[in-house]
Amino acid sequence: MPYALEDDIRVAREVGFKGVEIWVGKLNEYLKRKSIDQLKALLSRYEVKVPALCAIGGFVFSNEEDFRSRLSEMEGLLKIAERIRADYIIVCAEGLGGLDIEKAKERYASRLREVLDLCSSYRAQIALEWFHEIPICLEIIETIGDEKLGLVVDIFHVYRGDGNIDNVKLIPGELIRHVHIDDCIDKPREELTDRDRVYPGLGVIPLTKFLRILDSKGYKGYLSVELFNEDYWKLDPREIALRAIKALRKVVEKSGLRLE
């Protein structure tokens, strides 16, 4: 997080990553200094793809004025995604907002259908990142009923949500659009925070099981290493990226799979 988007793209290429999931905050900072054309040239120079822009939220339970503001922000991101050929914009889910499941489903359907309508004129699609139990999320997706909407599966959130990795088996393969992979330290799930994430394979999440489930679903997309461990941020950005890709490769090989 302390480093500029240019550093992210450069070190990704240097260590062997094929893509960079661009953090929206870093994107905004970059565009205060440089242009979209310069970003396109940078990505082309290092031959780095952009699987996703991460993230935007606040659609579901905001008031009408804030919702319209978020839609405007989303359209700006869609235009940027179009220019740099990003595949997805990640939308953060917002739990149930204190409502019962039926009322929450109605609210999600109403708001996210408007977001999806906005996206219909653009290349990028929406990938919803859920932070709680998977079965509830699947009910919401079914209620929305739009094939343009997919899911980000973040194994940290699955583990922290209810700890049942087998629930990933419930997700139809075609819904899985993007994957965040990470690990976490051994502590009670209800006490876990993003700062407890560690490199894949260095924690307690059964990542080999998770990867085999993804493989059984036919998932061929990106594995995006997402860490918010502030101790890691003290390192040189190339060292962070190098440790991340080595850890990822080791876990994938242990699963009997391979990275392409």
Rosetta silent file (secondary structure, phi, psi, omega in degrees, C-alpha in Angstrom):
SEQUENCE: MPYALEDDIRVAREVGFKGVEIWVGKLNEYLKRKSIDQLKALLSRYEVKVPALCAIGGFVFSNEEDFRSRLSEMEGLLKIAERIRADYIIVCAEGLGGLDIEKAKERYASRLREVLDLCSSYRAQIALEWFHEIPICLEIIETIGDEKLGLVVDIFHVYRGDGNIDNVKLIPGELIRHVHIDDCIDKPREELTDRDRVYPGLGVIPLTKFLRILDSKGYKGYLSVELFNEDYWKLDPREIALRAIKALRKVVEKSGLRLE
SCORE:     score description
SCORE:     0.000 S_00000001
   1 L     0.000  -30.481 -177.894    0.000    0.000    0.000 S_00000001
   2 L   -72.893  -11.456 -170.456    2.749    2.618    0.590 S_00000001
   3 L  -100.218  157.321 -176.889    4.018    2.333   -2.968 S_00000001
   4 L   -77.054  160.762  179.792    2.843    3.992   -6.160 S_00000001
   5 H   -58.784  -36.256  177.638    0.951    2.226   -8.926 S_00000001
   6 H   -58.055  -40.922  178.488    4.007    2.493  -11.162 S_00000001
   7 H   -64.150  -42.685  179.719    5.969    0.423   -8.630 S_00000001
   8 H   -57.421  -47.965 -177.016    3.239   -2.212   -8.501 S_00000001
   9 H   -66.461  -43.410 -179.035    3.223   -2.649  -12.260 S_00000001
  10 H   -62.846  -50.292 -175.536    7.008   -2.694  -12.571 S_00000001
  11 H   -71.725  -28.587  175.678    7.691   -5.232   -9.837 S_00000001
  12 H   -57.935  -46.490  179.025    4.809   -7.433  -10.965 S_00000001
  13 H   -65.671  -42.485 -176.287    6.556   -7.841  -14.299 S_00000001
  14 H   -61.645  -36.925 -175.431    9.990   -8.270  -12.752 S_00000001
  15 H   -95.423  -12.296  174.587    8.983  -11.201  -10.538 S_00000001
  16 L   116.035    3.039  173.241    6.656  -12.955  -12.976 S_00000001
  17 L   -69.497  145.406  179.850    3.086  -11.907  -12.216 S_00000001
  18 L   -95.773  -12.867 -178.455    0.969  -11.569  -15.357 S_00000001
  19 E  -146.276  163.869  173.411   -1.511   -9.088  -13.976 S_00000001
  20 L  -130.266  121.851  171.814   -2.063   -6.355  -11.419 S_00000001
  21 L   -81.348  110.474 -170.296   -5.386   -5.898   -9.686 S_00000001
  22 E   -81.740  124.933  176.582   -5.389   -2.136   -9.445 S_00000001
  23 E   -73.800  126.896 -173.799   -6.430   -0.606   -6.131 S_00000001
  24 H   -58.776  -37.922  177.569   -8.866    2.237   -6.878 S_00000001
  25 H   -60.127  -41.160  178.036   -7.203    4.563   -4.362 S_00000001
  26 H   -68.897  -37.476  177.456   -3.850    4.137   -6.104 S_00000001
  27 H   -60.057  -45.446 -179.863   -5.497    4.633   -9.482 S_00000001
  28 H   -63.297  -39.954  177.698   -6.978    7.929   -8.346 S_00000001
  29 H   -65.472  -40.479  178.929   -3.618    9.103   -7.014 S_00000001
  30 H   -60.496  -44.131 -175.129   -1.914    8.132  -10.269 S_00000001
  31 H   -74.642   -7.966  170.161   -4.454   10.052  -12.338 S_00000001
  32 H   -74.505  -22.855 -175.107   -3.778   13.222  -10.340 S_00000001
  33 H  -108.507  -30.177 -172.508   -0.289   13.145  -11.813 S_00000001
  34 L  -138.923  179.279 -173.095   -0.605   11.369  -15.127 S_00000001
  35 L  -106.502  167.883  174.768   -3.088   10.402  -17.814 S_00000001
  36 H   -62.102  -38.847  178.778   -4.962    7.273  -18.809 S_00000001
  37 H   -61.667  -38.413  177.420   -2.846    7.139  -21.974 S_00000001
  38 H   -67.056  -36.132  176.742    0.301    7.086  -19.845 S_00000001
  39 H   -66.456  -42.905  177.017   -1.167    4.257  -17.763 S_00000001
  40 H   -58.740  -42.862 -179.613   -1.987    2.311  -20.915 S_00000001
  41 H   -65.421  -38.844  179.146    1.570    2.801  -22.137 S_00000001
  42 H   -64.025  -45.557  178.519    2.979    1.669  -18.790 S_00000001
  43 H   -63.108  -39.413  178.937    0.890   -1.514  -18.812 S_00000001
  44 H   -67.713  -41.366 -179.508    1.910   -2.177  -22.402 S_00000001
  45 H   -59.160  -42.236 -177.092    5.586   -1.576  -21.681 S_00000001
  46 H   -95.360    1.126  178.419    5.611   -4.163  -18.893 S_00000001
  47 L    54.416   48.455 -179.280    3.110   -6.479  -20.618 S_00000001
  48 L  -112.957  129.718  177.035    0.886   -6.539  -17.538 S_00000001
  49 E   -88.157  164.538  177.178   -2.866   -7.162  -17.725 S_00000001
  50 L  -121.494   94.865  179.676   -5.508   -5.697  -15.417 S_00000001
  51 L   -67.879  -29.616 -175.200   -7.950   -8.384  -14.321 S_00000001
  52 E  -159.991  154.370  166.236   -9.838   -6.058  -11.981 S_00000001
  53 E  -104.849  130.928 -173.033  -10.182   -2.657  -10.379 S_00000001
  54 E  -129.093  122.191   -1.113  -10.640   -2.995   -6.622 S_00000001
  55 E  -150.159  172.096  175.499  -12.982   -1.794   -5.191 S_00000001
  56 E  -136.648  145.349  179.773  -16.107    0.316   -4.867 S_00000001
  57 L  -146.745 -162.853  177.448  -19.006   -0.061   -2.452 S_00000001
  58 L    82.495   17.567 -179.433  -21.761    1.833   -0.733 S_00000001
  59 L   -84.511  -38.567 -162.364  -24.494    1.039   -3.252 S_00000001
  60 L   -77.630  -48.250 -172.799  -26.901   -1.116   -1.308 S_00000001
  61 L  -112.418   14.665  177.397  -27.793    0.665    1.932 S_00000001
  62 L   -77.933  162.427  174.111  -26.861    4.265    1.107 S_00000001
  63 L   -73.900  171.242 -172.469  -29.441    7.022    0.852 S_00000001
  64 H   -61.421  -41.542 -179.498  -30.655    8.040   -2.591 S_00000001
  65 H   -63.201  -45.904  179.414  -28.280   11.006   -2.949 S_00000001
  66 H   -66.655  -36.385  178.181  -25.230    8.953   -2.004 S_00000001
  67 H   -60.830  -45.219  179.720  -26.370    6.116   -4.245 S_00000001
  68 H   -64.368  -35.891  176.946  -26.518    8.446   -7.259 S_00000001
  69 H   -64.594  -40.474  179.364  -23.060    9.748   -6.385 S_00000001
  70 H   -67.620  -36.444  176.531  -21.734    6.188   -6.264 S_00000001
  71 H   -62.288  -39.816  177.602  -23.291    5.444   -9.644 S_00000001
  72 H   -63.572  -41.865  177.290  -21.451    8.444  -11.081 S_00000001
  73 H   -63.736  -39.935  178.631  -18.201    7.188   -9.568 S_00000001
  74 H   -62.198  -41.903 -179.892  -18.870    3.747  -11.003 S_00000001
  75 H   -63.102  -36.454  175.725  -19.362    5.175  -14.478 S_00000001
  76 H   -61.972  -42.036  178.409  -15.999    6.896  -14.198 S_00000001
  77 H   -66.765  -37.734  178.204  -14.373    3.585  -13.292 S_00000001
  78 H   -62.235  -38.994  178.721  -16.136    1.839  -16.159 S_00000001
  79 H   -66.486  -39.829  176.731  -14.714    4.373  -18.597 S_00000001
  80 H   -66.265  -44.848  179.504  -11.222    3.835  -17.212 S_00000001
  81 H   -58.130  -37.199  178.825  -11.665    0.056  -17.296 S_00000001
  82 H   -61.865  -42.370 -176.118  -12.673    0.351  -20.942 S_00000001
  83 H   -70.317  -36.101 -175.715   -9.475    2.200  -21.799 S_00000001
  84 H  -103.420    8.396  175.171   -7.096   -0.171  -19.996 S_00000001
  85 L    61.627   40.264  174.211   -9.020   -3.349  -20.841 S_00000001
  86 L   -76.728  141.354 -175.094   -9.799   -4.295  -17.241 S_00000001
  87 L   -80.885  -40.893 -173.489  -12.108   -7.290  -17.001 S_00000001
  88 E  -136.493  152.258  164.804  -13.977   -6.565  -13.762 S_00000001
  89 E  -112.875  124.681 -176.838  -14.812   -3.880  -11.282 S_00000001
  90 E   -84.222  126.942  177.844  -15.091   -5.319   -7.799 S_00000001
  91 E  -109.512  126.025 -179.448  -18.110   -4.194   -5.824 S_00000001
  92 E   -78.598  129.951  173.267  -18.028   -4.693   -2.066 S_00000001
  93 L   -72.281  167.698 -173.052  -21.071   -6.352   -0.537 S_00000001
  94 L  -132.421   30.488  179.668  -22.581   -4.816    2.581 S_00000001
  95 L    63.632 -147.965 -179.049  -23.926   -7.709    4.604 S_00000001
  96 L  -105.741   -1.781  175.446  -27.631   -7.607    5.396 S_00000001
  97 L    60.234   27.031  179.993  -27.733   -4.067    6.713 S_00000001
  98 L    79.561    4.167 -179.721  -29.694   -5.089    9.783 S_00000001
  99 L   -96.509  163.727  171.548  -32.563   -6.428    7.643 S_00000001
 100 L   -74.385  166.492 -170.882  -33.975   -9.923    7.464 S_00000001
 101 H   -60.874  -39.146 -177.499  -32.790  -11.960    4.499 S_00000001
 102 H   -66.581  -43.986  178.905  -35.878  -11.392    2.337 S_00000001
 103 H   -68.187  -36.712  178.128  -35.820   -7.597    2.709 S_00000001
 104 H   -65.047  -40.985  178.307  -32.058   -7.531    2.204 S_00000001
 105 H   -61.299  -41.234  178.298  -32.405   -9.533   -1.018 S_00000001
 106 H   -62.413  -41.045 -179.172  -34.966   -7.041   -2.312 S_00000001
 107 H   -66.401  -46.173  176.900  -32.636   -4.159   -1.516 S_00000001
 108 H   -58.552  -46.225 -177.419  -29.641   -5.788   -3.208 S_00000001
 109 H   -61.234  -45.372 -178.680  -31.723   -6.620   -6.258 S_00000001
 110 H   -61.918  -48.639 -175.151  -33.076   -3.089   -6.597 S_00000001
 111 H   -74.789  -45.950 -174.838  -29.740   -1.336   -6.219 S_00000001
 112 H   -74.184  -24.092  173.064  -27.423   -3.727   -8.044 S_00000001
 113 H   -64.008  -36.540  175.886  -29.735   -4.034  -11.019 S_00000001
 114 H   -65.606  -40.056  177.105  -29.240   -0.306  -11.540 S_00000001
 115 H   -62.518  -44.311 -179.423  -25.483   -0.781  -11.313 S_00000001
 116 H   -66.062  -36.669  175.734  -25.663   -3.620  -13.833 S_00000001
 117 H   -61.356  -39.710  178.146  -27.799   -1.523  -16.181 S_00000001
 118 H   -62.066  -36.400 -176.127  -25.096    1.138  -16.054 S_00000001
 119 H   -76.883  -12.772 -172.159  -22.492   -1.468  -16.983 S_00000001
 120 L   -62.787  -22.040 -178.889  -24.395   -2.728  -20.017 S_00000001
 121 L   -92.730    2.969 -175.358  -22.714   -0.178  -22.302 S_00000001
 122 L  -124.691  163.995 -179.159  -19.189   -1.109  -21.208 S_00000001
 123 L   -72.385  -43.925 -174.020  -16.824   -4.034  -21.499 S_00000001
 124 L   -67.187  144.826  176.116  -16.080   -4.533  -17.802 S_00000001
 125 E  -109.144  172.128 -178.658  -18.415   -6.613  -15.697 S_00000001
 126 E   -99.582  133.811  173.048  -19.197   -6.521  -11.988 S_00000001
 127 E  -120.591  115.575 -177.048  -17.729   -9.012   -9.537 S_00000001
 128 E   -83.249  127.797  177.190  -19.349   -8.893   -6.101 S_00000001
 129 E  -101.067  115.748 -177.477  -17.051   -9.496   -3.149 S_00000001
 130 L   -98.474  144.088 -173.355  -18.939  -11.092   -0.274 S_00000001
 131 L  -115.402    5.787 -174.227  -17.567  -10.999    3.272 S_00000001
 132 L  -130.706 -150.918 -175.276  -19.831  -13.433    5.103 S_00000001
 133 L   -69.211  135.981 -175.303  -21.382  -16.895    4.676 S_00000001
 134 H   -63.017  -43.554 -176.684  -21.571  -18.091    1.066 S_00000001
 135 H   -54.672  -38.792  178.706  -25.120  -19.576    1.100 S_00000001
 136 H   -64.973  -41.628  178.847  -26.662  -16.166    1.855 S_00000001
 137 H   -59.454  -42.598 -178.756  -24.672  -14.594   -0.957 S_00000001
 138 H   -65.213  -34.118  175.051  -25.938  -17.184   -3.421 S_00000001
 139 H   -62.991  -41.703 -179.489  -29.525  -16.391   -2.448 S_00000001
 140 H   -65.718  -45.066  178.925  -28.886  -12.733   -3.182 S_00000001
 141 H   -59.940  -42.451  179.870  -27.277  -13.479   -6.555 S_00000001
 142 H   -64.025  -38.576  178.890  -30.212  -15.691   -7.509 S_00000001
 143 H   -64.896  -41.196  179.186  -32.668  -12.934   -6.577 S_00000001
 144 H   -64.186  -43.028  171.809  -30.824  -10.387   -8.727 S_00000001
 145 L    63.039   44.087  179.900  -30.941  -12.860  -11.603 S_00000001
 146 L  -129.391  119.619 -175.788  -28.464  -11.223  -13.974 S_00000001
 147 L   -67.288  -14.004  178.113  -25.811  -13.305  -15.708 S_00000001
 148 L   -75.469  -15.156 -179.040  -23.542  -10.259  -15.971 S_00000001
 149 E   -93.485  124.548  176.349  -23.043  -10.364  -12.202 S_00000001
 150 E  -123.354 -170.814 -175.652  -20.359  -12.694  -10.886 S_00000001
 151 E  -121.687  145.260  161.254  -18.455  -13.243   -7.662 S_00000001
 152 E   -93.690  125.893  175.210  -15.034  -12.557   -6.255 S_00000001
 153 E  -103.570  111.248  177.821  -14.130  -15.470   -4.008 S_00000001
 154 E  -105.786  114.115 -173.214  -11.718  -14.313   -1.313 S_00000001
 155 H   -64.499  -28.437  175.595  -10.570  -17.305    0.712 S_00000001
 156 H   -62.904  -43.381  179.792   -9.822  -15.129    3.751 S_00000001
 157 H   -69.073  -36.167  176.021  -13.437  -13.989    3.836 S_00000001
 158 H   -61.815  -47.124 -178.085  -14.675  -17.545    3.326 S_00000001
 159 H   -65.251  -44.188 -179.023  -12.533  -18.741    6.226 S_00000001
 160 H   -72.880  -28.336 -176.609  -13.460  -15.842    8.487 S_00000001
 161 H   -63.862  -58.349  174.747  -17.123  -15.997    7.473 S_00000001
 162 L  -144.885    0.394  176.184  -17.929  -19.466    8.767 S_00000001
 163 L    76.515    1.327 -175.616  -14.751  -21.444    8.222 S_00000001
 164 L   -96.458   92.718 -178.727  -16.491  -23.918    5.928 S_00000001
 165 H   -63.568  -28.080  179.452  -14.312  -24.174    2.830 S_00000001
 166 H   -60.860  -21.107  178.665  -16.698  -26.810    1.450 S_00000001
 167 H   -64.041  -20.294  175.766  -19.226  -24.019    0.890 S_00000001
 168 H   -62.291  -27.972  178.488  -17.151  -22.972   -2.123 S_00000001
 169 H   -63.756  -22.016 -179.026  -18.489  -26.155   -3.728 S_00000001
 170 H   -74.940  -18.306 -175.070  -21.945  -24.583   -3.640 S_00000001
 171 L   -80.243  122.139  173.804  -20.922  -21.794   -6.023 S_00000001
 172 L   -57.179  136.271 -175.415  -21.718  -22.513   -9.673 S_00000001
 173 H   -53.937  -37.117 -177.103  -18.461  -22.460  -11.609 S_00000001
 174 H   -69.926  -15.005  178.108  -19.675  -19.795  -14.028 S_00000001
 175 H   -81.251  -21.128 -175.642  -20.248  -17.377  -11.132 S_00000001
 176 E   -81.907  105.175 -175.467  -16.601  -17.399  -10.045 S_00000001
 177 E  -100.599  -27.011 -174.332  -15.062  -14.507  -11.963 S_00000001
 178 E  -156.593  151.068 -175.723  -12.054  -13.613   -9.830 S_00000001
 179 E  -132.364  129.753  168.550  -10.186  -15.044   -6.825 S_00000001
 180 E   -98.719  127.273  179.878   -8.309  -13.431   -3.958 S_00000001
 181 E  -120.817  135.430 -178.608   -5.845  -15.829   -2.382 S_00000001
 182 L  -164.924 -175.340  178.695   -4.090  -15.297    0.929 S_00000001
 183 E  -139.893  177.566  177.978   -3.621  -17.013    4.268 S_00000001
 184 E  -150.946  160.496 -179.240   -3.982  -15.943    7.888 S_00000001
 185 L   -72.355  166.024 -177.606   -2.490  -16.519   11.304 S_00000001
 186 L   -86.104  102.837  174.668   -3.959  -18.942   13.813 S_00000001
 187 L  -155.178  163.325  179.760   -6.425  -17.087   16.012 S_00000001
 188 L   -52.447  135.210 -174.761  -10.184  -17.276   16.635 S_00000001
 189 H   -56.860  -38.215 -177.284  -11.991  -16.450   13.389 S_00000001
 190 H   -68.166  -12.287  179.035  -14.160  -13.812   15.014 S_00000001
 191 H   -99.841   -6.454 -176.244  -10.995  -11.924   16.013 S_00000001
 192 L   -69.540  139.971  172.039   -9.371  -11.957   12.583 S_00000001
 193 L  -129.296  170.530 -179.601   -8.779   -8.683   10.745 S_00000001
 194 H   -56.696  -30.033 -178.872   -7.196   -7.895    7.401 S_00000001
 195 H   -66.694  -14.386 -179.076   -3.892   -7.214    9.168 S_00000001
 196 H   -87.589    1.302  178.000   -3.734  -10.924   10.079 S_00000001
 197 E   -70.955  144.382  176.898   -3.329  -11.992    6.463 S_00000001
 198 E  -134.927  170.889  179.602   -0.039  -13.664    5.543 S_00000001
 199 L   -57.068  146.895  178.524    1.527  -15.056    2.395 S_00000001
 200 L   -52.932  133.542  178.176   -0.199  -18.154    0.980 S_00000001
 201 L    91.229   -7.646 -178.066    0.933  -21.304    2.734 S_00000001
 202 L  -102.797    6.834 -178.405    2.207  -19.560    5.868 S_00000001
 203 L  -128.469 -150.355 -170.647   -1.058  -19.725    7.813 S_00000001
 204 L  -110.623   -3.154 -179.839   -3.904  -22.048    8.743 S_00000001
 205 L   -73.706  134.015  179.842   -6.316  -21.793    5.799 S_00000001
 206 L   -75.713   77.727 -172.686   -6.523  -25.094    3.849 S_00000001
 207 H   -69.917  -32.987  178.541   -5.452  -23.552    0.561 S_00000001
 208 H   -63.302  -41.095  176.393   -4.694  -26.801   -1.244 S_00000001
 209 H   -61.582  -45.244  179.664   -8.283  -27.905   -0.634 S_00000001
 210 H   -59.299  -46.434 -178.549   -9.551  -24.536   -1.831 S_00000001
 211 H   -65.900  -35.892  177.613   -7.500  -24.663   -5.024 S_00000001
 212 H   -68.122  -35.083  175.174   -8.652  -28.172   -5.816 S_00000001
 213 H   -64.910  -44.691  177.529  -12.267  -27.079   -5.423 S_00000001
 214 H   -57.681  -43.218 -179.982  -11.625  -24.175   -7.805 S_00000001
 215 H   -62.896  -39.603  179.131  -10.060  -26.574  -10.274 S_00000001
 216 H   -65.831  -23.755  177.910  -13.068  -28.883  -10.061 S_00000001
 217 L   -84.307   -4.660 -178.808  -15.241  -25.885  -10.938 S_00000001
 218 L    79.378   19.315 -178.553  -13.221  -25.272  -14.094 S_00000001
 219 L   -67.395  127.733 -179.496  -11.869  -21.935  -12.882 S_00000001
 220 L  -125.753   13.874 -176.715   -9.210  -20.587  -15.266 S_00000001
 221 L   -86.103 -162.763 -176.911   -8.985  -16.972  -14.097 S_00000001
 222 L   -78.831  150.038  165.010   -6.453  -15.091  -12.038 S_00000001
 223 E  -107.085  110.100 -173.966   -5.250  -15.889   -8.536 S_00000001
 224 E  -103.272  113.559  179.511   -4.749  -12.467   -7.021 S_00000001
 225 E   -74.801  115.955 -177.094   -2.571  -12.352   -3.899 S_00000001
 226 L  -121.815  115.205 -176.166   -4.226   -9.790   -1.625 S_00000001
 227 L  -129.548  141.105  176.297   -2.495   -8.861    1.614 S_00000001
 228 L  -126.300   34.132 -178.114   -3.078   -6.061    4.104 S_00000001
 229 L   -86.862  110.074 -173.499   -0.284   -6.963    6.495 S_00000001
 230 L   -67.117  -21.190  174.267    1.405   -3.717    7.472 S_00000001
 231 L   -65.598  -36.313  178.347    4.596   -5.518    8.491 S_00000001
 232 H   -66.431  -34.172 -175.430    5.003   -6.571    4.870 S_00000001
 233 H   -64.639  -14.745  178.999    4.573   -2.984    3.678 S_00000001
 234 H   -75.760  -14.665 -178.221    7.887   -2.093    5.346 S_00000001
 235 L   -81.790  163.546  171.353    9.728   -4.184    2.749 S_00000001
 236 L   -61.402  141.197 -176.057   10.931   -3.084   -0.667 S_00000001
 237 H   -59.318  -33.913  178.363    8.057   -3.534   -3.160 S_00000001
 238 H   -67.109  -37.491  179.067   10.029   -5.980   -5.286 S_00000001
 239 H   -66.334  -40.003  177.003   10.729   -8.116   -2.211 S_00000001
 240 H   -59.429  -49.482 -177.639    7.030   -8.118   -1.301 S_00000001
 241 H   -65.177  -39.649 -179.263    6.065   -9.239   -4.807 S_00000001
 242 H   -64.581  -44.705  177.971    8.837  -11.835   -4.986 S_00000001
 243 H   -63.803  -37.548 -179.069    7.837  -13.431   -1.691 S_00000001
 244 H   -64.581  -46.587 -176.122    4.202  -13.402   -2.766 S_00000001
 245 H   -72.570  -33.349  176.260    4.743  -15.175   -6.070 S_00000001
 246 H   -64.983  -42.551  179.221    7.099  -17.749   -4.568 S_00000001
 247 H   -64.716  -42.057  179.852    4.542  -18.531   -1.854 S_00000001
 248 H   -63.275  -46.929  179.928    1.739  -18.760   -4.401 S_00000001
 249 H   -60.063  -39.404 -179.230    3.683  -21.096   -6.681 S_00000001
 250 H   -64.154  -43.134  179.917    4.543  -23.358   -3.776 S_00000001
 251 H   -66.952  -41.386  179.490    0.900  -23.679   -2.689 S_00000001
 252 H   -63.602  -43.792  178.505   -0.289  -24.321   -6.246 S_00000001
 253 H   -63.356  -39.780  178.367    2.356  -27.016   -6.760 S_00000001
 254 H   -62.861  -27.968  179.255    1.418  -28.617   -3.432 S_00000001
 255 L   -79.655   -6.027 -177.844   -2.159  -28.793   -4.709 S_00000001
 256 L    80.837   15.166 -179.028   -1.026  -30.797   -7.719 S_00000001
 257 L  -111.446 -174.700  176.810   -1.967  -27.965  -10.067 S_00000001
 258 L  -146.941  150.242  175.770    0.035  -25.494  -12.104 S_00000001
 259 L   -85.750  144.591  177.345   -0.003  -21.812  -12.897 S_00000001
 260 L  -104.424    0.000    0.000   -0.267  -20.750  -16.535 S_00000001
